[in-house]
């Protein structure tokens, strides 16, 4: 199958079956494409859609996003995960606004100078927003090409990734590249899926080497397994008499950087003493909740939640910008770490 035949097969399928009414496919411009591509990194389309729509409604263009406070950006990202994407998005918007006059670089090399934009994302923006030939290699496309060519090995390995990029570059057309790019992502997302691929509907099935060899399940190769270490943390869900919950802001670096979480308490510190020292308040009720496991890329974090109801002085001043009483009835526009959102759902309705 030549590159031209491959392109015709993919584009013919796209014309019949491709997704053409996704929110970011309407009113296409570099900003909307960029936001969608960052959100779609490691996240499925159906999950991204409501976040994209809310984000664009609030931040309609790069200037609006650049002028926003980080807390508000993270607030609209809450629940989408991988928060470094949101911080990179915000930082990049400010760079585009101040250093590029509000205009995005129009080539993959220039785009990759912005935080959070790698080679594949830069290719997608270039192809979709400006319809210029540029290859992509996101997770869906890796799977399609790894199976079509029966490429052995885990795509995270340098040699495997190099081979896949060579195929991606060779197959990228010079015309209708925006449709081809969307089509390749759609093929991987809807037909050439990880489990139970729908080979009977695939326009490439006849020439797919992995299908011919009956090795579809072996491609792409799996990441070598490793045992993740487990760490422990004790979090205090401190609720005042008005039903507000105490949150503290994480430092700008490290896990959950810039997000708001419940106070963490060392095992050798008594909760009552912490409340007295920090809030000048007394515990009037307490309850240990079932533990919650949160998994990062390099370790598991087992959280031991302790719910406290504390009587505090209503006139107490919180440390500016670093702590707040979170009003669940009228939530502040701040970014919440994923475990905070999950644990807050366990709280009884606020009075």
CORKA-V882526 format. One record per pair of residues at least 4 apart in sequence whose C-alpha atoms are under 6 Angstrom apart, sorted by sequence separation. I is the first residue (numbers start at 1). GAP is how many residues later the second one is. D is the distance in whole Angstrom. If there is no record, write none. Layout:
# CORKA-V882526
i=I gap=GAP d=D
i=I gap=GAP d=D
This chain:
# CORKA-V882526
i=1 gap=4 d=6
i=7 gap=4 d=6
i=8 gap=4 d=6
i=13 gap=4 d=6
i=14 gap=4 d=4
i=30 gap=4 d=6
i=48 gap=4 d=6
i=51 gap=4 d=6
i=55 gap=4 d=6
i=56 gap=4 d=5
i=62 gap=4 d=6
i=71 gap=4 d=6
i=88 gap=4 d=6
i=94 gap=4 d=6
i=95 gap=4 d=5
i=96 gap=4 d=5
i=97 gap=4 d=5
i=117 gap=4 d=6
i=118 gap=4 d=6
i=124 gap=4 d=6
i=125 gap=4 d=5
i=126 gap=4 d=5
i=127 gap=4 d=4
i=137 gap=4 d=5
i=142 gap=4 d=6
i=145 gap=4 d=6
i=146 gap=4 d=5
i=173 gap=4 d=6
i=177 gap=4 d=6
i=179 gap=4 d=6
i=186 gap=4 d=6
i=187 gap=4 d=5
i=188 gap=4 d=5
i=189 gap=4 d=6
i=193 gap=4 d=5
i=210 gap=4 d=6
i=239 gap=4 d=6
i=240 gap=4 d=6
i=253 gap=4 d=5
i=273 gap=4 d=6
i=274 gap=4 d=6
i=275 gap=4 d=5
i=276 gap=4 d=4
i=296 gap=4 d=6
i=319 gap=4 d=6
i=327 gap=4 d=5
i=339 gap=4 d=6
i=340 gap=4 d=6
i=59 gap=5 d=5
i=97 gap=5 d=4
i=105 gap=5 d=5
i=112 gap=5 d=5
i=127 gap=5 d=5
i=137 gap=5 d=6
i=146 gap=5 d=5
i=155 gap=5 d=5
i=187 gap=5 d=6
i=188 gap=5 d=6
i=192 gap=5 d=5
i=210 gap=5 d=5
i=211 gap=5 d=6
i=239 gap=5 d=5
i=252 gap=5 d=5
i=276 gap=5 d=5
i=295 gap=5 d=4
i=318 gap=5 d=6
i=59 gap=6 d=5
i=96 gap=6 d=5
i=105 gap=6 d=6
i=112 gap=6 d=6
i=126 gap=6 d=6
i=127 gap=6 d=6
i=155 gap=6 d=5
i=191 gap=6 d=6
i=199 gap=6 d=6
i=210 gap=6 d=5
i=239 gap=6 d=5
i=251 gap=6 d=5
i=252 gap=6 d=5
i=275 gap=6 d=6
i=294 gap=6 d=6
i=295 gap=6 d=6
i=127 gap=7 d=6
i=191 gap=7 d=5
i=238 gap=7 d=6
i=250 gap=7 d=5
i=251 gap=7 d=6
i=294 gap=7 d=5
i=238 gap=8 d=6
i=250 gap=8 d=5
i=293 gap=8 d=6
i=250 gap=9 d=6
i=293 gap=9 d=4
i=249 gap=10 d=6
i=292 gap=10 d=6
i=111 gap=11 d=6
i=123 gap=11 d=5
i=249 gap=11 d=4
i=292 gap=11 d=5
i=123 gap=12 d=5
i=124 gap=12 d=6
i=248 gap=12 d=5
i=291 gap=12 d=5
i=123 gap=13 d=5
i=247 gap=13 d=6
i=248 gap=13 d=5
i=291 gap=13 d=5
i=108 gap=14 d=5
i=247 gap=14 d=5
i=108 gap=15 d=6
i=247 gap=15 d=5
i=120 gap=16 d=4
i=289 gap=16 d=5
i=120 gap=17 d=5
i=288 gap=18 d=5
i=287 gap=19 d=6
i=287 gap=20 d=5
i=286 gap=21 d=6
i=92 gap=22 d=6
i=286 gap=22 d=4
i=92 gap=23 d=6
i=285 gap=23 d=6
i=285 gap=24 d=5
i=284 gap=25 d=6
i=236 gap=26 d=6
i=283 gap=26 d=6
i=284 gap=26 d=6
i=66 gap=27 d=5
i=88 gap=27 d=5
i=235 gap=27 d=6
i=236 gap=27 d=6
i=283 gap=27 d=4
i=66 gap=28 d=5
i=88 gap=28 d=5
i=235 gap=28 d=6
i=282 gap=28 d=5
i=235 gap=29 d=5
i=282 gap=29 d=5
i=234 gap=30 d=6
i=281 gap=30 d=5
i=62 gap=31 d=6
i=234 gap=31 d=5
i=281 gap=31 d=4
i=135 gap=33 d=6
i=135 gap=34 d=5
i=135 gap=37 d=6
i=133 gap=41 d=5
i=141 gap=43 d=6
i=133 gap=44 d=6
i=141 gap=44 d=6
i=144 gap=44 d=6
i=140 gap=45 d=6
i=131 gap=46 d=6
i=131 gap=47 d=5
i=141 gap=47 d=6
i=140 gap=48 d=4
i=140 gap=49 d=6
i=127 gap=50 d=6
i=128 gap=50 d=4
i=127 gap=51 d=5
i=150 gap=59 d=6
i=148 gap=60 d=4
i=149 gap=60 d=5
i=150 gap=60 d=5
i=148 gap=61 d=5
i=147 gap=63 d=5
i=154 gap=67 d=4
i=153 gap=68 d=4
i=154 gap=68 d=5
i=154 gap=69 d=6
i=230 gap=69 d=6
i=232 gap=69 d=6
i=234 gap=69 d=6
i=237 gap=69 d=6
i=240 gap=69 d=6
i=229 gap=70 d=5
i=230 gap=70 d=5
i=231 gap=70 d=5
i=232 gap=70 d=5
i=233 gap=70 d=5
i=234 gap=70 d=5
i=235 gap=70 d=5
i=236 gap=70 d=5
i=237 gap=70 d=5
i=238 gap=70 d=5
i=239 gap=70 d=5
i=240 gap=70 d=5
i=241 gap=70 d=6
i=228 gap=71 d=5
i=230 gap=71 d=6
i=234 gap=71 d=6
i=237 gap=71 d=6
i=238 gap=71 d=6
i=240 gap=71 d=6
i=147 gap=72 d=5
i=146 gap=73 d=6
i=249 gap=73 d=5
i=146 gap=74 d=5
i=248 gap=74 d=6
i=248 gap=75 d=4
i=247 gap=76 d=6
i=259 gap=76 d=5
i=260 gap=76 d=5
i=261 gap=76 d=6
i=143 gap=77 d=6
i=247 gap=77 d=6
i=259 gap=77 d=6
i=246 gap=78 d=6
i=259 gap=78 d=6
i=246 gap=79 d=5
i=261 gap=79 d=6
i=245 gap=80 d=5
i=244 gap=81 d=5
i=245 gap=81 d=5
i=244 gap=82 d=5
i=244 gap=83 d=5
i=30 gap=99 d=5
i=29 gap=100 d=6
i=243 gap=107 d=5
i=243 gap=108 d=6
i=3 gap=168 d=5
i=11 gap=169 d=6
i=14 gap=169 d=5
i=9 gap=194 d=6
i=78 gap=257 d=6
i=75 gap=258 d=5
i=78 gap=258 d=6
i=75 gap=259 d=4
i=75 gap=260 d=4
i=72 gap=261 d=5
i=74 gap=261 d=4
i=72 gap=262 d=6
i=71 gap=263 d=5
i=71 gap=264 d=6
